[in-house]
Amino acid sequence: MALIEVKDLSYTYPQAEQPAIKNINLEINQGEFILLTGPSGCGKTTFCRTLNGLIPKFYNGEMTGKVIVNGLDTADHSTMELAQHVGLIFQNPDNQIFALTVEKDIAFGLENLGKSKPEMYKEIDWAAEVTGIQELRHRATHELSGGQKQRLTIASVLAMHPKIIVMDEPTSFLDPVGAEHIFDVLNQLNQELGITIIIIEHRIDIAAKYVDRIIVFDRGEVRSDGSPEEILSNEDTRLLGVGIPRILTLAKRLKDEAIFDNNPLTVDHFYDKICTVIQPASNKNIKPPFDLDELSGEYHHKPLIEISDLYFDYPGNVTALQGVNLTIHDGDYVAIMGENGAGKTTLVKHFNGLLRPKSGNIRFMGEDIKDKSVAQLARKIGLVFQNPDDQLFEETVEKEISFALHNFGIKESLIEKRVNWALNLLDIGKYREKSPFALSGGERKRVALASVLAWDPDVLVLDEPTIGQDYGQKERLRHFLMQLRTQGKTVVIVTHDVEFVAESQPHIVLMADGNVVTEGSTKQIMTTTEALARCSVAQPEITRLFTRLADYGLPNDVVDVDEAYDLLNRKIREARK
Amino acid sequence: MSLLESLRFTRGDTVIHNLDPRVKFLMTLVFFSVSVMFMDIVPLLLVFVVQIPLVFLAKVTNEWFKSIKGAGFIASFIFVTNMISFYYFRSGALTWDLVEYSLALTMRFIVLVTSFSLFFITTSPDKLSLALEKARIPYEFNFAFITAIRFVPVLADEAQTIMDAQRSRGLELDKGNFLTRIKNYIPILLPLIINSIRRSLELAEAMESRAFGATENRTNLYELKMNNIDVMVLVVSVILLVLAVYAKLYLPPFPSLLGNGPVF
């Protein structure tokens, strides 16, 4: 019998008109590592909640069909009982850490089950060991980094010895290196302990190489179910807006050349195959006779934001910035990258005066901003924060967007115009009279963006705009940013999303330990492996491939699929001649 | 605010940190009652002299000093108002006994702040909760207490982010008259409240998923056990209290330090 059996499952949230999931039939076996994916709002999270009985017991609502987990019908058993079979881990680690120290938090579930002290210490030792947080045992939970918190939540669930661990977007708050680390831990649990793992994740490029089965949800139903190779190379999956790993996209475009019998998901796999077709070149890494980029240089307009020797400490002498020098020019598109805690957000909060330097100075349009208020600066420099829920508060979307315009004292007649403009620009006109709280996450994010764009700032700064967004939403954002640039806006994004960067090719500023490590065009930066490693930024998949192909007479600074396709296609044809 | 902040627990591994929280609380109560019993400067100074080595023993001098600094304003306020009121009540004669009396009251305040800051700085909320548990307070209250403490830094961060986000949208908090200023805080309070409601739902879900309430006989990873040092501190505290009561009731009043001559 399968470990999890789902039969004809449908569920409607209380007061909802439509079912969140319907007619789901699935069997999941012991030891599987499963990725659940699909566009935002497709019912993935709802499905996970049925696995330990939170649905229907905690949420009420109407459930039909059966879910049988490890032989227990979830309708007949309480969540606290099922918790010992299924460990459910939610998106935000902060909301599931209950204790003040690491060790005590791991014990929380065991205490609830009434385990004895020696038993608890045994389990804590084991769970901390497996997740690699042994040395953090006595630390205070609020001092942990995002990755450490996420590992703690795994350890806390693991201590109860579940057969199944279910995680809802475990890596959305982490940098790529931290995310890789979480997947390594999960992989180990799966391989060595045989624990069945089910994860929801938008970062398919990271997840694809670990999982052995992908289930795609769409509008509450299972759309497809199969091996990663099969699902990801299916055209239907791409059209749904699931992010296909770039390396696979490239392989599929080269399909006509009949190199790949099965679809490569990893750079290694792709490399092995392509090497059987193309030949190493004697003249390594030939550059074109003249480099267009170098000839034209990066054309710069006049400097807009000039930062020199910026130092900043948070209260309690926590050093955050240590002598940052950076110039952003009018019309630039800049991405600030680096690991969590490198000082990226701290830096952009200086742009509009939210934070004031300990020493050093900042000029905007040639003027020192020391004596300008946040409101004065914000009028010119719009900052959009990561989480829209940290700023939405009005009754309707329309009021939300006009809030800032009233603050800036813009004329009533003009406000009307600006609001309409912003609503149209982000395609949220139909929600004008709706409460922002009734919208989905992606829509709320767009409202937050519109509420800043409405006053037409010269510079737009976006903090982690792609977090928690599915592939389709990211694509829309990318097009939107391009559109803003053609209007002459200066755009700065703070991001971890290497693939997003590879496709939109901004000027990159790499930060580590409160300082700028290096800056340059996407192509330049993505080939400087040392600096990237120092800043915990991974190379895009395509660049990783071309770094390895250096011996084949191909340039190594390739970042996007189109260019990669052209180069490889030409190379293959040459080889076949 | 800085006074409250300086009362935050600071981890350490000293005799004072490791005292049983119940014993430490009793010690604090003894300091409290002794300083309330006397209005003379000598016994208050004596208590202070006993407290100082404890602060050093706990290696929390910096934190303690911060709390004293935070209390500085109130302390000077006590001194000044006492001086002024007595000066006028006593028809304008400024004498040394008056200064001494005001100093004693100020000293009393500092002794009280020291005893409580020493307790809170060196007692982890976990231990406090254990003490509550021993006092047969239902676990739900205990859990609420720990959760409140756990989420103070989280909510503080969130409030800061919301404030930053709204200021970036041109909100000026300190603009306008009193009423407008209160209204200015609505865009900050609303998201904070809504996020907290959302958070509480998520917390409840996570609690269920960790078998909260599965058994009546919930166990605890940590336990309170009194050791020899605890017993010793307990005995010494009680002896001190008895001595203080005896001194108050049967001994002649403490001598004055500054006499009662005129200041000028």
Chai-1 contact restraints between the chains, C-beta under 6 A:
chainA,res_idxA,chainB,res_idxB,connection_type,confidence,min_distance_angstrom,max_distance_angstrom,comment,restraint_id
A,N52,B,S209,contact,1.0,0.0,6.0,A-B,restraint_1
A,L54,B,E205,contact,1.0,0.0,6.0,A-B,restraint_2
A,F58,B,E208,contact,1.0,0.0,6.0,A-B,restraint_3
A,T79,B,E208,contact,1.0,0.0,6.0,A-B,restraint_4
A,M80,B,A211,contact,1.0,0.0,6.0,A-B,restraint_5
A,M80,B,A214,contact,1.0,0.0,6.0,A-B,restraint_6
A,A83,B,S209,contact,1.0,0.0,6.0,A-B,restraint_7
A,A83,B,A211,contact,1.0,0.0,6.0,A-B,restraint_8
A,L88,B,S209,contact,1.0,0.0,6.0,A-B,restraint_9
A,F90,B,A206,contact,1.0,0.0,6.0,A-B,restraint_10
A,D94,B,V154,contact,1.0,0.0,6.0,A-B,restraint_11
A,N95,B,R199,contact,1.0,0.0,6.0,A-B,restraint_12
A,N95,B,E202,contact,1.0,0.0,6.0,A-B,restraint_13
A,N95,B,L203,contact,1.0,0.0,6.0,A-B,restraint_14
A,Q96,B,A206,contact,1.0,0.0,6.0,A-B,restraint_15
A,L100,B,P125,contact,1.0,0.0,6.0,A-B,restraint_16
A,L100,B,D126,contact,1.0,0.0,6.0,A-B,restraint_17
A,L100,B,R150,contact,1.0,0.0,6.0,A-B,restraint_18
A,K104,B,L221,contact,1.0,0.0,6.0,A-B,restraint_19
A,A107,B,L221,contact,1.0,0.0,6.0,A-B,restraint_20
A,F108,B,R210,contact,1.0,0.0,6.0,A-B,restraint_21
A,G109,B,R210,contact,1.0,0.0,6.0,A-B,restraint_22
A,G109,B,A211,contact,1.0,0.0,6.0,A-B,restraint_23
A,E111,B,R218,contact,1.0,0.0,6.0,A-B,restraint_24
A,E111,B,T219,contact,1.0,0.0,6.0,A-B,restraint_25
A,E111,B,N220,contact,1.0,0.0,6.0,A-B,restraint_26
A,N112,B,A211,contact,1.0,0.0,6.0,A-B,restraint_27
A,N112,B,F212,contact,1.0,0.0,6.0,A-B,restraint_28
A,N112,B,A214,contact,1.0,0.0,6.0,A-B,restraint_29
A,L113,B,A211,contact,1.0,0.0,6.0,A-B,restraint_30
A,L113,B,A214,contact,1.0,0.0,6.0,A-B,restraint_31
A,G114,B,T215,contact,1.0,0.0,6.0,A-B,restraint_32
A,G114,B,N217,contact,1.0,0.0,6.0,A-B,restraint_33
A,G114,B,T219,contact,1.0,0.0,6.0,A-B,restraint_34
A,M120,B,L221,contact,1.0,0.0,6.0,A-B,restraint_35
A,H142,B,P153,contact,1.0,0.0,6.0,A-B,restraint_36
A,N352,B,S168,contact,1.0,0.0,6.0,A-B,restraint_37
A,L354,B,D164,contact,1.0,0.0,6.0,A-B,restraint_38
A,V374,B,R167,contact,1.0,0.0,6.0,A-B,restraint_39
A,A375,B,G170,contact,1.0,0.0,6.0,A-B,restraint_40
A,A375,B,E172,contact,1.0,0.0,6.0,A-B,restraint_41
A,A378,B,S168,contact,1.0,0.0,6.0,A-B,restraint_42
A,A378,B,G170,contact,1.0,0.0,6.0,A-B,restraint_43
A,L383,B,S168,contact,1.0,0.0,6.0,A-B,restraint_44
A,F385,B,A165,contact,1.0,0.0,6.0,A-B,restraint_45
A,D389,B,N195,contact,1.0,0.0,6.0,A-B,restraint_46
A,D390,B,T161,contact,1.0,0.0,6.0,A-B,restraint_47
A,D390,B,I162,contact,1.0,0.0,6.0,A-B,restraint_48
A,D390,B,A165,contact,1.0,0.0,6.0,A-B,restraint_49
A,D390,B,P191,contact,1.0,0.0,6.0,A-B,restraint_50
A,Q391,B,A165,contact,1.0,0.0,6.0,A-B,restraint_51
A,F393,B,P187,contact,1.0,0.0,6.0,A-B,restraint_52
A,F393,B,L190,contact,1.0,0.0,6.0,A-B,restraint_53
A,F393,B,P191,contact,1.0,0.0,6.0,A-B,restraint_54
A,A404,B,R169,contact,1.0,0.0,6.0,A-B,restraint_55
A,A404,B,G170,contact,1.0,0.0,6.0,A-B,restraint_56
A,N407,B,G170,contact,1.0,0.0,6.0,A-B,restraint_57
A,N407,B,L171,contact,1.0,0.0,6.0,A-B,restraint_58
A,F408,B,G170,contact,1.0,0.0,6.0,A-B,restraint_59
